[in-house]
């Protein structure tokens, strides 16, 4: 084989090695996550259509990861919510790194750091329950929702990761 052919073959191997190889387990996990997002979207549309009454005056901040924030914002707008009243906070994950964009791996400090830069958080901050450890009710960095509320100066409410729970929390905040 000529040196040109060997170099070309090596270049092809390098290009292929840069493509992540996903196992069947990884592909199934990705599919489950996509289905969960789709299920949330469908449930939100149904729950928003059944919504009765108006949202109390004053803004509310809804925390989520960077990955889901654009979709959540779009759902809220299409559900008839004013983005100036219901604000989606896309929190960057500095603890695990920017490649992690899901709400379930946000830490209290990441949320606190991001929200501290906001001028007005409104009457409450809604945090997804997925960001807390089930047993202890604390974030992965051992901060509690009460710690977060104290640091931010507004009530922090933990919300189950369902469309109905989110809409109820927005109404009741």
Order of alpha helices (4+ residues) and beta strands (2+ residues): alpha-alpha-beta-alpha-beta-alpha-beta-alpha-beta-alpha
